[in-house]
Amino acid sequence: MKLKDFLATKDHPHAKQGNPHVVCNALYKTGKNINYLLTPSQAIEHAQNILQKAQLILDHDLDDAAVHVWNQGDANEKLYVGLNTARKGPRRKVKKAKKKST
């Protein structure tokens, strides 16, 4: 089943579960990376949230779904977990700039 069809069904389990989140001990973001620190209980809660969504994908045979983890906002220290459509191929390659000859 496709994710969009699953989400279109009435009373699907994802709607009941929502997008659970965990508050991080610390979360740091830059333009190039994200780092977060979790206490043991936060790490277990985050892992359970990820496993819950992965199990939902497997239980409903969602062939184009992926577990989505995100954070939003500059001061927000929460990690949210939900579902999204999986990428179909490899990441687009960025062309390297040519070196200028001197």
C-alpha positions, 0 to 999 in steps of 0.5 A: 500500500502507498503511504498517501493511500494509507493516510487517506483512510479513515481512522488510520493508526498514524492519526491516533499515534500522532507525531510523538516527540522527545525533549532533548537534554541538549540540541545544537544545530548549524547550517551543516549538522545537528547534534543532540544529547539524550539522557538514557530515559530520553534515548529509550523514549526516542528509540521507542518512538522510532520503532513504533513508526517502523512497526507501523510501516511493516504492519501495514506493508507501506512500500514507499514509507520511511520513518521521518525524524525532525526538529523545527525552530531555532530554540526548539529542543524536541525531536519529532518522529513521523512518517514520510514518503521515502526517497526513490533514488540516491541523493543528487550529486553536487557538481564540484567547482572547477579550479581556476588556473593561475 
